[in-house]
């Protein structure tokens, strides 16, 4: 029998998931692993979200919806933009998606053609690079080279070398946690518009900034495509529910592609997500624990020789230069897991060029686990 294998599958593995799989294997063998490898909140979805899902399940509300999502959820998201950002976004420009992963697929497919050049920052979330490569786009990785985030000048220089069709950036960023200040974000969006570069703003870590209010790229132009998710702040990773805010002209193309690729996001998750915006009291308690963990890691990691490579302004990550300890973060991560029983992600995921010098630590777990992980690493290094 002949097996056909596409070159699209020849992308870099997502090493964080490989580390997680090994951590889970060791846990199943009874080893007390502390995982700081993946960006997953350790808390469940808020109670009112779970209650809404239970009611929907009891009522048999598990079916298809419109490809763009339930009207009530889209209207609730629209109201969120007015309340949280002071930005008017009509529900007609909102598409509910099967997590942010589906949103990225839809954005890339609807906005770009094979061979188009799309810029991302390095270090950056590996799925950007892998999805675009699988779709035949030319990924232009802009090395930040010590800068905390992507600047307008980075974009100008990359575009001058060869014209770009699009740019994708995140604030707060994965893996660094860096937040683009409002003025620099405005300059970045306006520079892209001036150069004719389409903008995708990844805002899935909004509401998880610790020193500045959230600013959406939509504040600086209606032609920006924004992607967000219920996975991070709202603690709904496995519910696979996210959303997009689209320029008016992109709504129908995204809808047509979504109809064939996904039909719709899960109805039960959509019903539950409506309640997420009313759960801030519960979710702010979770965020306060992240802030406590952040304070701990800001102090302990440098003491252990892990130099912070960017300010931990948002999300729940510390991105560290480990070159004082190793020149091979992949091997270092494997040893730390097997010998210190702490899982963290090698930087190769986020930067193929310089990632061997870096590691990412997620502090989305319990405070006790974070303190235990730091103590174990200290004993291991000694």
N, C-alpha and C positions, 0 to 999 in steps of 0.2 A: 504494500500500500504506500502511496506517495503522500508525504506530509509537506504542505506548503508553509514556509515560514517567511514572513515579511521582514524587511530590514527595519521597519518601524519599531520592532521589539528590541532592537539593538541599541538601547539607551542605558545610561548609567543606572545601576541599582539605587534605590532610595535607602541609603545605608542606615538611617535612623530606624527604618522598619526592620532591617536585618538585625540590628542590635537589639531591638525590642523582641524579635522572635527568639533570639538566643537568651535574652533575659527571662522570657516566659518559659523557655525550656528548662532553665536552671531553677526557676521558681517551682515548676512542676516536680522537680527532683528534690524539693524541700529546702533549697538554698534561700536565705533571707535577702533577696536582691532589693536594693533601692533603685528605682528607675528615675533618671533625670534625662531620659533619651528622647521622649516624644512630647509634643505640645498638646497634651490632653489634660484638661482639668480633672482633678481627682474627685470632685464633687459631682453628684448627679444633677440632672436638670431640676430647676425649681419645682417645689411641690405643686403649685398651681398648674404648671405645664404638664406634669405627670397626671394630675387629676383630670385635666382636659382630655388627655390621650385615653385615659381609662374610660371616660364617658363616651368618647368617640368609638372605642372598641366595643363597648357594651351596646351601642346603637348600631353597630355594623358599618360605621363610616370609614370604610377602607376601600377606596376605589379610585378611578381616574378623576382628575379635575381638568380644567382648562390648562393648556400647555404653559401658559404664563402664570398660573397659580390661582388660588381662591381669591375672589374679589375682596373679601373681608380682610384677608392677610395683606394684600397689596395696599389696601386703604390704611391699614394699621401701620405699615412701613412708611407710607407717605406721611402720616401724622407724626411719626417718629422724627422724620427729617425736619419738619416744622418746629417741633418741640425741642429737639436736642441740638440742632444746628442753626435754626432760624432760616432754613432754606426751603423754598416751596418746590416740591417734586410731585407732579401729578401721578396718581396711581397707574395711569396708562403707560408710564415710562418705566414701570417696575416689573421685572420678571422674577418669579420665584423659581429656584433651581434645586437640583438634587445635590446639595452641598455646594461650597465654593468651587470644588473640583469641576463639577459640571458647568459652572459659570465660566471658568477659564476656558474650557473646551468650546463653549458656545461663542465666547468673545473672539477667540482666535479664529474659529471657523467662519464667523460672520464678518470679521473685519479684515482678514488677511488672506492672500493667495500664496500658493507654493512659491518659495524663493524670496518672499518679502522679508526685509530686514527689520527685526524688532529688538530693541535694546532693553536690557535688564541690568541691575546692579550686581556686582560680585564683591562681597558675598550676598547671596540671595536664596530664596526658597527653591529647592532643586526641581520641584514639579513644573515650575515655569519653563525651565530649560528643556526638561524631558518631554513635556507635552508638545511644545513648539517644534522640537526636533522630530518627534514622531509624525507631526503634521507636515513636515517638509519646509518649515520656515527657517530662515537663517537667524540664529540667535547671536546677538551682539552683546557680549558680556563686558560691561564697563567696570574695570577694576577701580575701586574707590581709593585704593592706595593711601590709606590712613584717614580719609574723610569719613565722617560718620554716616553720611547719606548722600544720595544722588543730587547734584547741583545742576543748575541751568547750564553752566559752563561745560560740565561733562557732556551734556547733550549736544551742545554746539560743536564740540570737538569731534564727537563720534559721527555726527551728521555731515561734518565737513570732509571726513575721510571717505565716506560713501553714504548717500542719502538713506535715511531711515524711514520706514513706513509707520512704525509705532514705537511706543515706549511704555514699559510697565514698571511701576514702583510701588512700594509698600511703606506705610507709615501708620503706626509703629511697624518696624521691620522685623522679619524673621530672616536671619538668626540673631541679629544684633540687639533688637529692642529699641533702636534709635528712632526718634520722632523728627520729622522734617518741620522746622518752625514755619509758622503761617506765612511769613514774608518770603521765605525761600520756596515754599510750596507754590505760592502765587507766581513767582518768577519762573519756576519750572513749567507750570501749566501754560503760562503766557508765551514762554519761549517755544514750547512745542507747537502751540497754535501758530505762532509767527513762521515757524519752519515747515508747517504742513505735516506735522507728526501727530498721529492719533494717540490719545492718552488712555491708558487703563490704570486706575488707582485701586490698589488692593487695600481695603480698609477693614479687614476681618479682625484686627486687634484694636479697633476703636472701642472706647469705654474702658480700656486697660492702659491708659497713660497716667503717669503718677505726678507729673509736675507742670502740665499744661493742658488746657481744654482741647477736646477733639476739634479738628478743622477738616471738613471734607473738601476734596478737590472740586466738588460741585459748586463751591462758593465762588470759584474763579472761572466758571464757564459751563454752559449747558451741554457742550459737546463731549464732555468727559464721560467715559464708561467707568462706573464704580462697581466693585464687587465686594460683597460682605457676606457674613455667615452667622448662624446661631451657634456655631461650634465652640467658640472661645469664651467670650464674656458670659454668654448665656448657658454654658456647660451642656451643650447638646451635640457632641461630636457624632455619636452613632445614629442620631436621628436623620442625618443626611439632608440638611435643609439650609439653604442659603438664598441670596438674592442678588440681582443686578439692578442698577439704575442706568438706563440707556438713553443716548440721544434719540430723539423722535424717529429719525430715519433708520435706526438700527432695530427698532422694536419688532417689526414684521419679519425681517430676515432671521433674527434670533428665534422668534416664535416658530417659523417654518422648520428650522433645523431642530429645535427642541421637540417638535411634534414627532419627528422621525427617530431621533436618538433616545429620547427619554419618556415620551408621551406626557408625563407630568411628574413633579416631585410627589413623594408619598402623601396621600391626603391626611393620614393620621398625624404626621409630623407637621403639616401645615396648620391643622386645627390647633395642635398644641402650641405652635410657635406664636400664635396670636396672643397667648397669655404671657409670653416671655417678657414683653415690654412692660408689663404690670408687676414684675417680680423684682424690681430694683432693690428693695429692702433686703431680700435674701441674697441677691447677687453682690451687693456692696460689701456684705460680710465676707464673702469669698475673696473679693478683690482686696480687702484689708489684710487677709492672710497672705496673698501674693506680695503685698507691700512689705509685710513683716519678713517673708522669705527673702525678698530682694535686699532688704537691709542687711540680713545675715550674710548673703553671698557677696555683696559689695565689700564687706569687711574680710570674710574668710578666704575667698578665692585668691586675692592678691597675697595674703599671708602664706598661702600654700605654693606660690610661684606661678599662679595662673593670672596673667596680666589682662585686665579688661581691655578689649579691643575697641569698644564703643560704649557710650553712656547707656546705662540700662533705664532708658526713659519710659519704656512701655512694654507691652506684651508680658511674657513671663520667661525671658531668656537672658542668660549671660553668655556672651561670645568672647572667648579667651584666647590669647596668644600663649601657646604652650611650648614655644621654641626653647625656653630655658630648661625644659624637662625632656623634650623629645623632638625629633625631626620627622616623625611618622605617627601622626595622630590616629590613623587607622589601627596600627598595631598597639598603640598606647591605650586606645579605647577598649580593645579586646582584652588586654592584660588587666586593665582596671576592673573590667566586669568579672573576669575569672578569679582574680586575686584579691581585689578589694570589695567585690560584690556590689559595685556601683556602676550603673549604666549611664553613659553620656554619648553624645553624637559626634563622630569625627567631622572635622571641617571640610573634608572632601565633598560632602553632600552639597555644600553651599558655595564652594569656590574650587573648581578643578585645578586652577593654577597655583594658588597659595594655600589651599585648604589643609595641606599636610602639617601646617604650623598652628592650626586652630582647632578648638573644640567648642561645642555648644552644650550648655547645661540648662535644662528646663526646671524652673522652680514652681511648677503648678501643683506639686504634691503637698502633703502635710508638713507643718513646720518641724515636727519631730523627725520626719524622714529626712528633711533637708539638713538638719543639725547632725543627724546620724551619718549621712553621706559625707559631710565635711570631716567629721571625726575619723571615719574609715579611711578616707583619702589621705589624711594627715599621717595616720599610722602606717599606711602602705608606702608612702613616699619616704618615710624614715627608715 
